Amino acid sequence: MGIIVQKFGGSSVANVEKLNQVVSKILEEKEKGKDVVVVVSAQRKDY
C-alpha cells in the first residue's frame, strides 16, 4: 500500500464534467489499494 497525493485546480475542476473526471482518477487509485490525499485549489469559472 502507498500514499498518493493528487492536486487538482483551475480548468480540471471548472465544471461538472471535469469534476467527474477528477473523481474517476481518484477512484482509480483507491481501487489499486492506495491511500489518496486530494488537494483542490482554485476553481476556474466558466462564464
N, C-alpha and C positions, 0 to 999 in steps of 0.2 A: 504494500500500500504506500502511496505517496501523497504529497500535498501539491495541488495545482492552484496557482493564483492566476485568475483571468481578470483583465481590466477592459471595460467597455465604456465608450463615451462617444460624443459627437454624433456622426451620422449612423453609427451602429445601434443607437438607441433612439433614433429620430421618430419612429412610428411603430405601430403595432406589428407590422410585417417584419421589421428589423428586430424588434424585441423577441419575436417568436424564434428567429434565427439564433439569437443570443441564448435563449433558453435551450434550444436544441444542442448547442455547443457545450453548455454546462451539463446537461443530462448525459451527453455522450461520455464525458469524463467520469461522471458518477457511476455510469454503467460499467466502466472499466475498473471500478473499485477505488477510485481516487477520492480523497477529501478535497473539496473545492472551496476556495475563498474567492468571492466575486467582489470586484470594486467597480462601481458605476460612477463615472464623472459626469460632467455637464452634458445635458441632452440638447442636441441641435433642434431648433424649432423649424418645422416645415410650415411655411405660411401659404 
